[in-house]
């Protein structure tokens, strides 16, 4: 059953949910980050979710972003638009990409869509010569991701100034020729979209254009912990929680705090418990198998009635799992894990 179609009460959205999909090396992640920064420059709220394979280079890549004049609190449901730079690895994301009945798909005209796509039959497809137009305007097909951003900007009537500034930010350390070629690709894509007969420009009701802060979820947790008064952090590296440890190692000493990288997760959690026993607000962070190792010590903190904060940045799958994928796979463990009954806030 299509839940969105069967719903009796549907809130009218003043936002846009889109995804860019392709193979590693096609600039999918870069395009998503530029779109995120462009939204911030124009006073739009946004949320970016990236998904990619375990390969060091190559493989599949997806960037999903939600834009809105109002605060964005989730990634959203089905997509309004999908941009496909190449179909080679699309089916790797078939369980993650869901389209509205009236969604649109932009794909490279040189790469025809495969059969049996899991889309509603009413979805509209638009071939766009991303690679060919990038070669013509920028001198290289490598700029097709930037050209695709220009097409998004023009089709959905997004302010172009923010995009241009975000592109400058992204390529500020490159040569002037690289920056200029990417700006040309962006302009070419925008003009192509604005000239399309099928285009139906939307009006964005941006209430107030003001500076926006761009944060990852790990950075937001880290900043929040400092405001909450955390003075001790002990941790052991584990994807995807390592960013918290790296941020705290850099910033916590500036606020008279103490950071310790331990030899394993058991040492990390027990050192945090020790700091708490000494009267210091303490925190650690981990994921999946690291949480398994910490479980007995969490019970110790509860039995000793010592405050303890453990940030669980979840990955997908059992055992070692899939570090590059997110999931709620630890939820039941955080609620019920441990020996006996113990108080906890999840």
C-alpha positions as CSV (number, residue, x, y, z in Angstrom):
1,X,0.0,0.0,0.0
2,X,1.2,3.5,-0.9
3,X,1.0,5.2,2.6
4,X,1.5,8.7,1.1
5,X,-1.4,8.1,-1.4
6,X,-3.7,6.6,1.2
7,X,-3.2,9.3,3.8
8,X,-6.3,11.3,4.5
9,X,-4.5,14.3,5.9
10,X,-1.4,15.5,4.1
11,X,0.4,18.6,5.3
12,X,1.3,21.0,2.4
13,X,5.0,21.2,2.1
14,X,7.0,24.3,1.2
15,X,10.2,22.3,0.6
16,X,12.1,20.3,-1.9
17,X,13.5,16.8,-1.4
18,X,15.9,15.6,-4.1
19,X,18.7,13.1,-4.5
20,X,21.8,12.9,-6.7
21,X,23.0,9.4,-7.5
22,X,26.0,8.1,-9.5
23,X,29.3,6.3,-9.2
24,X,32.3,7.2,-7.1
25,X,34.4,9.8,-8.8
26,X,31.5,11.5,-10.5
27,X,31.3,14.2,-7.8
28,X,28.0,13.2,-6.2
29,X,29.2,14.0,-2.6
30,X,30.7,17.3,-3.8
31,X,27.5,18.2,-5.5
32,X,25.5,17.5,-2.3
33,X,27.9,19.6,-0.2
34,X,27.7,22.5,-2.7
35,X,23.9,22.4,-2.7
36,X,23.9,22.4,1.1
37,X,26.2,25.5,1.2
38,X,24.2,27.2,-1.5
39,X,21.1,26.8,0.6
40,X,22.8,28.2,3.6
41,X,24.0,31.3,1.6
42,X,20.4,32.0,0.6
43,X,18.9,31.6,4.0
44,X,17.3,28.2,3.4
45,X,17.4,25.4,5.9
46,X,18.6,22.0,4.7
47,X,19.6,18.5,5.6
48,X,22.1,16.4,3.7
49,X,22.3,12.6,4.0
50,X,25.0,10.8,2.1
51,X,25.2,7.1,1.3
52,X,28.1,5.3,-0.3
53,X,29.7,1.9,-0.6
54,X,32.6,0.4,1.4
55,X,35.1,1.0,-1.5
56,X,37.9,3.4,-0.9
57,X,37.4,4.8,-4.4
58,X,34.7,4.1,-6.9
59,X,31.5,2.2,-6.2
60,X,28.1,3.7,-5.6
61,X,27.3,7.2,-4.2
62,X,24.1,9.0,-3.2
63,X,23.5,12.4,-1.8
64,X,19.9,13.2,-0.6
65,X,19.1,16.8,0.5
66,X,16.0,18.5,1.7
67,X,15.6,22.3,1.3
68,X,13.0,24.4,3.1
69,X,12.4,28.0,4.2
70,X,11.5,26.4,7.6
71,X,13.7,24.4,9.9
72,X,14.3,20.9,8.6
73,X,14.0,18.2,11.3
74,X,14.2,15.0,9.1
75,X,15.4,13.9,5.7
76,X,11.8,13.6,4.5
77,X,10.0,10.8,2.8
78,X,9.7,10.3,-0.9
79,X,11.7,12.4,-3.4
80,X,10.4,15.2,-5.5
81,X,13.3,14.9,-7.9
82,X,16.1,12.5,-8.7
83,X,19.2,13.4,-10.6
84,X,21.1,10.4,-12.1
85,X,24.6,11.0,-13.3
86,X,24.9,7.4,-14.2
87,X,22.7,4.3,-13.8
88,X,25.6,1.8,-13.3
89,X,25.1,1.5,-9.5
90,X,21.6,2.8,-9.1
91,X,20.1,-0.5,-7.9
92,X,22.4,-0.5,-4.9
93,X,20.1,2.3,-3.6
94,X,16.8,0.9,-4.7
95,X,15.9,0.3,-1.0
96,X,16.7,3.9,-0.1
97,X,15.3,5.9,-3.0
98,X,11.5,6.4,-3.1
99,X,9.7,8.8,-5.4
100,X,6.5,10.7,-5.1
101,X,3.9,9.8,-7.8
102,X,4.5,13.2,-9.4
103,X,8.3,13.2,-9.1
104,X,10.7,13.9,-11.9
105,X,13.9,12.2,-12.9
106,X,16.7,13.9,-14.7
107,X,19.3,11.6,-16.2
108,X,22.2,11.8,-18.6
109,X,20.9,11.6,-22.2
110,X,23.9,9.3,-23.1
111,X,22.9,6.8,-20.5
112,X,19.4,5.4,-21.0
113,X,17.4,4.3,-17.9
114,X,17.4,0.5,-17.3
115,X,14.3,-1.6,-17.2
116,X,12.3,-2.5,-14.1
117,X,13.0,0.7,-12.2
118,X,11.1,0.7,-8.8
119,X,9.3,4.0,-9.6
120,X,5.6,4.9,-9.7
121,X,4.4,4.8,-13.3
122,X,3.4,8.5,-13.3
123,X,7.0,9.6,-12.7
124,X,8.3,11.8,-15.5
125,X,11.7,11.3,-17.1
126,X,13.8,14.1,-18.7
127,X,17.0,13.3,-20.6
128,X,19.7,16.0,-20.1
129,X,23.1,15.9,-21.8
130,X,25.0,16.4,-18.6
131,X,28.4,15.0,-19.8
132,X,28.1,16.4,-23.3
133,X,27.2,19.9,-22.1
134,X,29.9,19.9,-19.5
135,X,32.5,19.0,-22.1
136,X,31.3,21.8,-24.3
137,X,31.0,24.5,-21.6
138,X,33.8,23.6,-19.2
139,X,36.1,21.5,-21.4
140,X,35.7,18.4,-19.3
141,X,33.0,15.8,-18.5
142,X,34.3,15.9,-14.9
143,X,32.2,19.1,-14.4
144,X,28.9,17.3,-15.2
145,X,28.0,17.3,-11.5
146,X,28.3,21.1,-11.4
147,X,26.3,21.3,-14.6
148,X,23.7,19.2,-12.9
149,X,23.6,21.6,-10.0
150,X,23.0,24.4,-12.5
151,X,20.2,22.5,-14.0
152,X,18.6,22.0,-10.5
153,X,19.0,25.7,-9.8
154,X,17.3,26.7,-13.0
155,X,14.5,24.2,-13.0
156,X,13.4,24.8,-9.4
157,X,14.1,28.6,-9.5
158,X,16.6,28.5,-6.7
159,X,18.7,31.7,-6.3
160,X,21.9,31.4,-8.3
161,X,24.1,33.7,-6.2
162,X,24.3,31.2,-3.4
163,X,25.3,28.4,-5.8
164,X,28.1,30.5,-7.3
165,X,29.4,31.4,-3.9
166,X,29.3,27.8,-2.8
167,X,31.2,26.7,-5.9
168,X,33.9,29.4,-5.2
169,X,34.1,28.1,-1.6
170,X,34.6,24.5,-2.9
171,X,37.2,25.3,-5.4
172,X,39.0,28.2,-3.6
173,X,42.2,26.1,-3.3
174,X,42.2,25.1,-6.9
175,X,43.6,27.0,-9.8
176,X,41.7,29.9,-11.3
177,X,41.0,27.9,-14.5
178,X,39.4,25.1,-12.5
179,X,37.1,27.5,-10.7
180,X,36.2,29.3,-13.9
181,X,35.4,26.1,-15.8
182,X,33.1,24.9,-13.0
183,X,31.3,28.3,-13.0
184,X,30.8,28.0,-16.7
185,X,29.4,24.5,-16.3
186,X,27.0,25.8,-13.6
187,X,25.8,28.6,-15.8
188,X,25.3,26.4,-18.8
189,X,23.2,24.0,-16.8
190,X,21.1,26.8,-15.4
191,X,20.4,28.2,-18.8
192,X,19.5,24.8,-20.2
193,X,16.9,24.3,-17.5
194,X,15.4,27.8,-17.8
195,X,15.0,27.2,-21.5
196,X,13.1,23.9,-21.0
197,X,9.4,24.1,-22.0
198,X,8.3,21.6,-19.4
199,X,9.8,23.7,-16.5
200,X,7.3,25.0,-13.9
201,X,9.3,27.4,-11.7
202,X,8.4,27.3,-8.0
203,X,8.3,30.4,-5.7
204,X,10.5,30.2,-2.6
205,X,9.2,32.1,0.4
206,X,12.4,32.9,2.2
207,X,11.3,34.7,5.3
208,X,14.7,36.1,6.4
209,X,18.1,35.8,4.8
210,X,20.6,35.4,7.6
211,X,23.8,33.5,8.3
212,X,23.3,29.8,8.7
213,X,25.5,27.3,10.5
214,X,26.4,24.1,8.7
215,X,27.0,21.2,11.1
216,X,27.2,17.4,10.9
217,X,25.3,15.5,13.5
218,X,28.5,14.6,15.3
219,X,29.6,18.2,15.4
220,X,26.2,19.2,16.9
221,X,26.5,16.6,19.6
222,X,30.0,17.7,20.4
223,X,29.1,21.4,20.6
224,X,26.1,20.6,22.7
225,X,28.3,18.6,25.2
226,X,30.5,21.7,25.7
227,X,27.5,23.9,26.4
228,X,26.3,21.2,28.9
229,X,29.6,21.4,30.8
230,X,31.4,18.3,29.8
231,X,35.0,18.5,31.0
232,X,36.3,15.0,30.3
233,X,36.1,12.8,27.2
234,X,37.6,9.4,26.8
235,X,37.2,7.5,23.5
236,X,38.5,4.9,21.1
237,X,38.2,5.4,17.3
238,X,35.3,3.7,15.6
239,X,33.3,4.7,12.5
240,X,31.0,6.6,12.4
241,X,31.6,8.0,15.9
242,X,35.2,8.9,15.4
243,X,34.4,12.4,14.3
244,X,33.2,13.2,17.8
245,X,36.5,12.0,19.3
246,X,38.5,14.0,16.7
247,X,36.4,17.2,17.4
248,X,36.7,16.8,21.2
249,X,40.4,16.2,21.0
250,X,40.8,19.5,19.1
251,X,38.3,21.7,21.0
252,X,37.8,20.3,24.6
253,X,41.3,21.5,25.8
254,X,40.4,25.1,24.8
255,X,37.6,25.0,27.4
256,X,39.9,23.6,30.2
257,X,38.7,20.1,29.5
258,X,40.7,16.8,29.3
259,X,40.7,14.4,26.4
260,X,42.1,10.9,26.5
261,X,42.3,8.4,23.6
262,X,42.2,5.0,25.2
263,X,43.4,1.5,24.1
264,X,39.8,0.1,23.6
265,X,36.1,0.8,24.3
266,X,36.2,-0.8,27.8
267,X,38.9,1.6,28.9
268,X,37.0,4.5,27.4
269,X,33.8,3.9,29.3
270,X,35.5,3.0,32.6
271,X,37.6,6.1,32.5
272,X,34.5,8.2,31.9
273,X,32.9,6.5,34.9
274,X,36.1,7.3,37.0
275,X,35.9,10.9,36.0
276,X,32.2,11.0,37.0
277,X,33.2,9.5,40.4
278,X,35.6,12.4,40.8
279,X,32.8,14.9,40.2
280,X,33.5,15.8,36.6
281,X,30.9,15.7,33.8
282,X,32.2,13.0,31.5
283,X,31.2,11.5,28.1
284,X,32.3,8.9,25.6
285,X,31.1,7.8,22.2
286,X,31.0,4.6,20.2
287,X,29.0,2.5,17.7
288,X,27.7,-1.0,17.3
289,X,30.4,-3.5,18.5
290,X,31.9,-0.8,20.7
291,X,28.6,-0.5,22.5
292,X,28.6,-4.2,23.1
293,X,32.0,-4.0,24.8
294,X,30.7,-1.1,27.0
295,X,27.6,-2.8,28.1
296,X,28.9,-4.3,31.4
297,X,30.5,-1.0,32.4
298,X,27.2,0.8,31.7
299,X,25.6,-1.5,34.2
300,X,28.5,-0.7,36.6
301,X,27.7,3.1,36.3
302,X,24.0,2.4,37.1
303,X,24.8,0.1,40.1
304,X,27.2,2.7,41.5
305,X,24.7,5.5,40.8
306,X,27.3,7.5,38.8
307,X,26.2,9.7,35.9
308,X,27.4,8.6,32.5
309,X,26.8,9.8,28.9
310,X,27.4,7.4,26.1
311,X,26.8,8.7,22.5
312,X,25.9,5.8,20.2
313,X,26.4,6.8,16.6
314,X,24.7,3.8,15.0
315,X,25.9,1.8,12.0
316,X,24.0,-0.9,10.2
317,X,24.1,-4.7,10.6
318,X,25.1,-7.2,13.2
319,X,28.7,-7.9,14.5
320,X,31.1,-5.5,12.8
321,X,28.3,-4.5,10.6
322,X,28.6,-1.9,7.8
323,X,30.4,1.2,9.1
324,X,29.5,3.3,6.0
325,X,25.7,2.7,6.4
326,X,23.4,4.2,9.1
327,X,20.6,2.3,10.8
328,X,18.8,2.0,14.1
329,X,20.4,-1.4,14.7
330,X,21.5,-0.6,18.3
331,X,18.1,0.7,19.5
332,X,16.9,-2.4,21.3
333,X,20.4,-3.0,22.7
334,X,20.5,0.6,24.2
335,X,17.1,0.1,25.8
336,X,17.3,-3.5,27.0
337,X,21.0,-4.4,26.9
338,X,22.8,-5.4,30.1
339,X,22.5,-7.8,33.1
340,X,19.4,-7.2,35.2
341,X,17.3,-4.1,35.3
342,X,19.0,-0.7,35.4
343,X,17.8,2.9,34.9
344,X,18.8,4.6,31.7
345,X,17.6,7.4,29.4
346,X,17.7,6.6,25.7
